[in-house]
Amino acid sequence: MPDTSLRLLRRLETGPRGLTDTEAAARLAEHGENTPAAAPPALSWPRRSVRALRDPFTSVLLTLGLVSAFVASWGTASVILALVAVSCALRAAGERRADRSLAALRGLVTGTATVLRRTGRADEPRAREVPVADLVPGDIVRLGPGDLVPADVRLLRARGLTVRQDTLTGESAPVAKEAAEVPGESAESHLCFQGSQVVSGSAGAVVVATGARTRFGAAQRVPVQRGPSAFDRSVHGISWVLVRFMLLTPPLVLMASAAVHGRVLQTLPFAVAVAVGLTPEMLPVIVTTCLARGASRLADAHRVVVRRLPALHDLGAVDVLCLDKTGTLTQDRPVLAAALGPDGRDDPEVLRWAAVAAWWGLTLSELPAPDALDEALLTAAGPVGEEYDGVAALPFDPAHRLAGAVVTGALGRHVLITKGAAETVLEQCDLTEGERERLLGLATRHAESGLRVLAVATAELPARTRPYGARDARDLTFRGLLTFRDDLAPGAADALRTLTGLGVEVRVLTGDHPATAVRACRDLGLTVGEVRTGSAPEAAGTPGTVTVVARCTAEDKARVVAGLRAAGLTVGFLGDGVNDVPAMLAADVGVAPRGAVDVARESADVVLGEKDLGALGHAVLAGRHSSANIASYLRVTLSSNLGNVFAMLAAGLLLPFLPMLPAQVLAQNLCFDASQLAFADDRPDPEALRRPTRLRPPAFLRFLTGFGLLNAVADLATFGVLTLAPRGGAGLSDEALFHSAWFTENLLAQALAMLLLRSGRRIAGGRPGPVGWASAVLAGAGLLLPATPLGAVLGLTALPADRYLLLAAVLVPYALALIVARVRHDRRQP
């Protein structure tokens, strides 16, 4: 059986006079400060950099760098280790920048609370303003309009108390609270929870829980384990396949060389160079640069803070965006929808009477601000109420579910104006039973359409000096109904239309009533599809419609998100309350608006710095932009590298000399890698951004295998024509000519692949862009480098004119084959 107030006070060893300073200090030492679990401390630069080594490609690059140093290939080792350092530094810098930006938005609520404390046990208690962090169980606190509930409390007394607890439950309407000597088994009307806001009324309460033991703090202990994100499943899935292949390549080269030519130690540097040649060693740098630049542009242009860089890729891959209603789609305040007379038609007099009651209720009660419904009435009615003289205010009474005011009427008369729940007001009106049923049905129909309904009635009474109360509201004259809807968040309608136009399915998960959620969606101009409650089983959504899941608890939201992810979808969650945290942690990417509670912002991967949700569409496009450029880099680099490695392995078995010297392999890779940096600034075709972008390992591996084999055929064809070509002239080594021609062909072929295999770019037309210019420079390096002094240092030599003709005979058909294969590949895409 629940404790009575007296039994609870005894258990907490306190009383209505509050704690002494000594008792409060002792309890503060025992229970700790009244703050939720603190955010983890910022990581140092070294720890951030070491954490970046968890990326599989960064790890394998570090391993290859150390192996290169072990075999005394110092040039290769230096370049590889430098790439590892640059990648780690870029990722650490991006995450540190995001942490600084979030700290600027955090604005933690410290504040104070009004507490009864005593200096000594014999002293009289005095009301003090105490920092919220210093509250302890057993403290007696006072609550008034506008206050944030500083801890979990049990009400000892309450007068007209209503609180907003949407950050905890998702319910947008204020909740009436009352002090109950013996509360029901499951009732919570006698409890107020930390993070709630007092809308109206006043109360005295005893603190029962603080810090992490409050319901607010418990949200941070929700045991939700986020599985691998879309980024992990795509980039890391591809990475580990290639890592295994790279680790297998050097032993194959060594065994083949030993079997055919009987040389092992001489081939070891070449085997390491081949593994490096297969490695997309710039991948960590390109991925980090693409994501960091996208995050930086979002922060500068739209004040979107990306706290975890891979989350930007995940945003671009989102198939389904789940979001809360209150605080995201709608604001935390209602607006008047209609004022209806008894006949159901518009009647401005109903609004006037209700606004007069709101004005004098606010004025005579000396409240610092009106409650949400009264504010909506006064906003809609404009200047009103001063034409009457106020007599008395009737604050909201949870027991009678009524509020109102008394004003002067005709000479010697007072007018009592009452507003409240329709069924309660109608019970006090002088109506026939049939008329009461008709009006109650009218109110019910509006409520079922998702509107909040208030009834307004008046009574003319003889003037008196005796105080008025809710019991005087009887034999009323019914004036009409007021309906309210949720005020829509600015830009929410355009933002959601943008997202659905980008192929993102939207699901609204809310703790509100289904009709309220549906009404908000329709007011936003959205087509509502399936509507169900949080306890119903998950079902597929209808394309082009919004799925509404109402009456959701925090656990329901997390379960829905986990179910969607288990179905193979990439899921984002946008929420602002404590009850949204489990779902944010369960999603591939969690997003919080600027006005979210602190725990939600701390749990989010992306924080919107503006109130306008339009920034979310820009963030999705930025994620797709970065992902398309990463995909371009991978498909170009890996298909080229894979073809080159196949050709090198074949040439190494058939030639009496190494097909390319280790230094030449390294120089070729450096030229190609430097040109790949242009992908970070490429501009994908808008058509490529119209649907979620992700790297699907099976489809991606099929792509690079097909185009890699095409590249290998071109390399082997080059090997064939060079082998059958006439011997070089006087002073020209056949081995040097072979190395130089193959070096030039490789760079020219890679330049063609850069132009023709980019993601979402048309094969012809448009400006060259950064990648076009980079491929031109790469081709120039392939043509000019062998004839330079640096080429001589690398063992290269200038090519005779006939060798260029032979290379053209291979590269022109290769380019045409790439175009045909690319067109066929694009036609097969959805």
TAWONOR-V219116 format. One line per field, one symbol per residue. psi: psi as a letter, one per 40 degrees, with the letter a starting at -180 (. if undefined). burial: + if it has 9 or more other C-alpha atoms within 8 Angstrom, else -. Layout:
psi: ???
burial: ???
//
This chain:
psi: hiiidddddddefaieeaiiddddddddddeiigiihiiiihiidddddddeeehdddddddddddddddefgdddddddddddddddddddddddddddddddedfihciiihihiidideiiiihihhhdeeiiheihihiiheihheihihhdiihfhiihfdddeehdiihhiihhdgiideieeeiiiheihhdiaiiiihheiibeeidddddeehghhhahiddddcddddddddddddddddddddddddddefhdddedddddddddddhgeedddddddddddddddddddefhhhdhdeddddddehdhhhiidhecdiifiiihdihhadeeihheddddddddddddddddefidiiiddddddddddahideeihidiigihhddefiiaihiibiheiihhhhiahddddddeigiidddddddddddddddeeeihhiihiihhihiieiiiadeegifihhdaihiiihhihheddddddddddeehhhhhhieiiddddddddddeeihhbhhiideiiiiiihheihhhhifhidddddddddddddeeihhihhieideedddddeidhhhhideiidddddeidhhheidhedddddddddddddddddddddddddddddddddddddddddieihdhidddddddddddddddddddeihihddeeeihhihhdddddddddddddddddddddddddddeiiiiahehhddddddddddddddddddddddeeiheiidiiiidadddddddddddddddddeidddddeeiiiiidddddddddddddddddddddddddddei.
burial: ---++--+++-+-++-+++++--+--++----++++-----------+++-++-++++++++-++++++---+--+++-++-++-+++++++-++--++-++----------+++++++-----+--+-+++-+++++++++++++-+++++++++++++++++++++++++-+-+++++--+-----++++++++++++++++++++++++-+++++++-----+--++++++++++++-++--++-+++-++++++-----+--+++++++++++++++++++++++++++++-+++--++++++++-++++++++++++++++++++++++++--++++----+--+++++++++++++-++-+--+-+++++++--+--++----+-+++++++--+++++++++---++++++++++-+++-++------+--++-++--++-++++++++++++---------+--+--++++++++++++++-+++-++++++-+++++++++++++++++++++-+-+++++++++------++--+++++++++++++++++++++---++++++++++++++++++++++++++-++-+++-+++++++++++++++++++++++++++++++++++++++++++++++-+++-----++++-+++-++-+++-++++++-+-++--+++-+++--+--++-+++-+++++++++++++-++-----+-------+++++++++++++++++++++++++---------++++++++++-++--+++---++---++-+---++-++--++--++--++--+--------
//
